[in-house]
């Protein structure tokens, strides 16, 4: 089986829509998606993901099922140093690397770092959502692996967000999402491909064959967006703040 985790196009977070760049990205993505034979489409209920998916769905003459739990990994915690709440994947490197429990697949959400927040609640919701989705295709979690009597070659596509896509990947692979959130980044409209590997009959593991692939943008000469990525060099400005217009640090 193949699962495509697709991040939305460049967003306007203040209106939960796509920017003009995001719409170009979604259009280029739709052309690439035409090459896939998608069995089922799923989408986050948030506007930026739904708008991204619409380009592909319209071209394919298909509809997508909205999965409420795909609405980004929205768990938050209180950052005492900053004096306000932050999203779970917004931890400074010296903080998360100093807490080895954050790499624990079962107990990361109970770390003192996230005390008083809702990481555990949202994580359990995500795990339940992934389990329910995979059960539709005959997969059942068994520790860090999955069992399936009828592993297939079908492809499903999930149009969603960076945080939740890394959490889905962590659920599939039986690991903590924290290292993925802080070591990886998938740029806007990128495609992450996960496939099943069945080395023992009936036992399946999920492996990543593409991570944050934006070749559809590069081949069209579209400059990559840095939306959601903290500044490459320190500026004192958070690139995730609405309305921030930082110079793009990369050239194709």
C-alpha positions as CSV (number, residue, x, y, z in Angstrom):
1,X,0.0,0.0,0.0
2,X,1.1,3.6,-0.6
3,X,0.1,6.6,1.5
4,X,0.7,10.1,0.1
5,X,1.0,12.9,2.8
6,X,0.6,16.2,1.0
7,X,1.2,19.5,2.7
8,X,-1.0,22.4,1.7
9,X,0.2,25.2,-0.6
10,X,1.7,28.4,0.7
11,X,-0.9,29.7,3.2
12,X,-2.3,33.0,4.4
13,X,-2.7,31.9,8.0
14,X,-4.8,34.9,8.9
15,X,-7.6,33.8,6.5
16,X,-6.8,30.1,6.3
17,X,-6.6,30.3,2.5
18,X,-3.8,30.1,-0.1
19,X,-1.7,32.9,-1.2
20,X,-1.3,33.5,-5.0
21,X,1.9,31.5,-4.7
22,X,0.0,28.8,-2.9
23,X,-2.5,28.6,-5.7
24,X,0.2,28.2,-8.3
25,X,1.8,25.5,-6.2
26,X,-1.6,23.7,-5.9
27,X,-2.1,23.8,-9.7
28,X,1.4,22.4,-10.3
29,X,0.8,19.7,-7.7
30,X,-2.5,18.7,-9.4
31,X,-0.7,18.1,-12.7
32,X,1.8,15.8,-10.9
33,X,-1.0,14.0,-9.0
34,X,-2.7,13.1,-12.3
35,X,0.1,10.4,-12.7
36,X,-1.1,8.6,-9.6
37,X,-4.0,6.1,-9.5
38,X,-5.5,7.2,-6.2
39,X,-8.1,4.9,-4.6
40,X,-9.3,7.4,-2.0
41,X,-8.7,11.0,-1.1
42,X,-8.8,12.4,2.4
43,X,-8.5,16.1,3.5
44,X,-8.1,18.2,6.6
45,X,-11.2,20.4,7.4
46,X,-9.0,23.5,7.4
47,X,-9.4,25.9,4.4
48,X,-5.8,25.9,3.2
49,X,-5.7,22.1,2.9
50,X,-9.1,21.9,1.3
51,X,-8.2,24.6,-1.2
52,X,-5.0,22.8,-2.1
53,X,-6.9,19.5,-2.6
54,X,-9.5,21.1,-4.8
55,X,-7.2,21.6,-7.7
56,X,-6.4,17.9,-7.8
57,X,-9.9,16.7,-7.1
58,X,-11.4,19.0,-9.8
59,X,-8.8,17.6,-12.4
60,X,-9.6,14.0,-11.4
61,X,-13.3,14.5,-11.1
62,X,-13.2,13.1,-7.6
63,X,-14.3,14.1,-4.0
64,X,-12.4,13.8,-0.8
65,X,-13.6,12.7,2.6
66,X,-12.9,15.2,5.4
67,X,-11.2,13.7,8.4
68,X,-11.5,16.1,11.5
69,X,-8.4,14.7,13.2
70,X,-6.3,15.8,10.1
71,X,-6.9,19.4,11.1
72,X,-3.2,19.9,12.0
73,X,-1.6,18.6,15.2
74,X,-2.9,21.5,17.3
75,X,-1.7,20.5,20.8
76,X,-0.1,23.4,22.7
77,X,2.0,23.8,25.8
78,X,2.9,26.8,28.0
79,X,6.3,28.2,27.4
80,X,7.3,29.8,30.8
81,X,10.3,31.6,29.3
82,X,8.2,33.3,26.6
83,X,5.2,33.8,28.8
84,X,2.7,32.3,26.3
85,X,1.5,29.1,24.7
86,X,3.3,27.5,21.8
87,X,2.4,24.7,19.4
88,X,4.0,21.4,20.3
89,X,6.7,21.4,17.5
90,X,7.9,24.9,18.5
91,X,10.7,23.9,20.9
92,X,14.1,25.4,20.8
93,X,16.9,22.9,20.0
94,X,18.6,23.1,23.4
95,X,15.2,22.4,25.1
96,X,14.1,19.3,23.2
97,X,17.6,17.8,22.9
98,X,17.9,18.1,26.7
99,X,14.8,15.9,27.3
100,X,15.4,12.3,26.1
101,X,11.9,11.3,27.1
102,X,10.6,13.3,24.1
103,X,12.0,10.5,21.9
104,X,10.0,7.8,23.7
105,X,7.2,6.5,21.4
106,X,4.8,5.9,24.3
107,X,5.6,8.6,26.9
108,X,6.8,11.7,24.9
109,X,3.5,13.5,25.4
110,X,3.9,13.2,29.2
111,X,7.2,15.1,29.3
112,X,7.5,17.9,31.8
113,X,8.1,20.1,28.8
114,X,4.5,19.7,27.8
115,X,3.1,19.8,31.4
116,X,-0.3,21.5,31.6
117,X,-0.9,21.3,27.8
118,X,-3.0,18.9,25.7
119,X,-0.3,16.9,23.9
120,X,-1.5,13.6,25.3
121,X,-5.1,14.3,24.3
122,X,-4.3,15.3,20.7
123,X,-1.8,12.4,20.3
124,X,-4.4,9.8,21.4
125,X,-6.9,11.4,19.0
126,X,-4.3,11.2,16.2
127,X,-3.5,7.5,17.0
128,X,-7.1,6.6,17.0
129,X,-7.7,8.4,13.7
130,X,-4.8,6.6,12.0
131,X,-5.8,3.3,13.4
132,X,-9.4,3.7,12.2
133,X,-8.2,4.8,8.8
134,X,-5.8,1.9,8.4
135,X,-8.4,-0.6,9.5
136,X,-10.4,0.4,6.4
137,X,-7.7,-1.2,4.4
138,X,-7.2,-4.3,6.6
139,X,-4.3,-3.1,8.7
140,X,-4.1,-3.6,12.5
141,X,-1.4,-2.2,14.7
142,X,0.7,-4.8,16.6
143,X,3.3,-2.9,18.6
144,X,5.7,-1.2,16.2
145,X,4.5,-3.2,13.2
146,X,1.2,-3.7,11.5
147,X,-0.6,-6.9,10.6
148,X,-2.5,-7.4,7.3
149,X,-3.8,-10.5,5.6
150,X,-4.4,-8.6,2.4
151,X,-1.6,-6.0,1.9
152,X,-2.4,-4.3,-1.3
153,X,-0.9,-1.9,-3.9
154,X,-3.6,0.8,-3.5
155,X,-2.7,4.4,-3.1
156,X,-4.5,6.9,-0.8
157,X,-3.8,10.6,-0.6
158,X,-4.1,12.8,2.5
159,X,-4.1,16.6,2.0
160,X,-3.1,18.1,5.3
161,X,-0.3,20.0,7.2
162,X,3.3,19.6,8.3
163,X,2.6,18.9,12.0
164,X,-0.1,16.3,11.5
165,X,1.7,14.6,8.7
166,X,4.8,14.0,10.9
167,X,2.4,12.7,13.6
168,X,0.8,10.3,11.1
169,X,4.2,9.1,10.1
170,X,5.2,8.6,13.7
171,X,2.0,6.6,14.3
172,X,2.7,4.4,11.2
173,X,6.3,3.8,12.3
174,X,5.8,3.5,16.0
175,X,8.1,6.3,17.0
176,X,7.8,9.7,18.7
177,X,6.8,12.6,16.4
178,X,9.0,15.1,18.3
179,X,12.3,14.2,16.5
180,X,10.4,14.4,13.2
181,X,8.9,17.8,13.9
182,X,12.3,19.2,14.9
183,X,14.7,17.4,12.5
184,X,12.5,17.4,9.4
185,X,10.7,20.0,7.3
186,X,8.3,19.6,4.4
187,X,7.8,22.7,2.4
188,X,4.4,23.9,1.0
189,X,2.7,21.6,-1.5
190,X,5.3,18.9,-1.0
191,X,4.6,15.2,-1.2
192,X,5.8,12.6,1.3
193,X,5.4,9.0,0.1
194,X,5.1,6.1,2.5
195,X,4.9,2.5,1.4
196,X,4.4,-0.9,3.0
197,X,7.2,-3.4,3.3
198,X,6.1,-7.0,3.9
199,X,9.2,-9.0,4.6
200,X,7.3,-11.6,6.6
201,X,3.9,-12.6,5.3
202,X,1.2,-10.7,7.1
203,X,3.6,-8.4,8.9
204,X,4.0,-4.9,7.5
205,X,6.2,-1.9,8.2
206,X,5.9,1.5,6.7
207,X,8.9,3.1,5.0
208,X,9.4,6.6,3.6
209,X,10.4,6.6,-0.1
210,X,9.9,10.4,-0.6
211,X,10.1,13.1,2.0
212,X,8.9,16.6,1.2
213,X,9.3,16.2,-2.5
214,X,8.7,19.4,-4.5
215,X,10.0,18.3,-7.9
216,X,6.7,19.6,-9.4
217,X,7.7,23.1,-8.3
218,X,11.4,22.8,-9.3
219,X,10.7,21.4,-12.8
220,X,8.3,24.4,-13.4
221,X,10.8,27.0,-12.2
222,X,8.6,27.9,-9.2
223,X,10.6,29.2,-6.2
224,X,10.1,27.3,-3.0
225,X,8.2,28.9,-0.2
226,X,9.6,29.1,3.3
227,X,6.2,29.3,5.0
228,X,6.4,27.5,8.4
229,X,10.2,27.4,8.4
230,X,12.0,29.4,11.1
231,X,14.5,31.9,9.7
232,X,17.6,30.3,8.3
233,X,19.7,33.0,9.9
234,X,18.6,34.8,13.1
235,X,16.5,37.9,12.5
236,X,14.5,38.0,15.7
237,X,11.4,37.5,13.5
238,X,9.4,34.3,13.5
239,X,8.6,33.3,9.9
240,X,5.4,31.6,11.1
241,X,3.9,34.9,12.3
242,X,1.0,36.0,10.1
243,X,2.0,38.8,7.7
244,X,5.7,38.2,7.9
245,X,7.4,38.7,4.5
246,X,10.9,37.4,4.8
247,X,13.2,37.2,1.8
248,X,13.4,33.6,0.5
249,X,16.8,32.3,1.4
250,X,17.2,29.8,-1.5
251,X,17.4,30.1,-5.2
252,X,16.6,27.2,-7.5
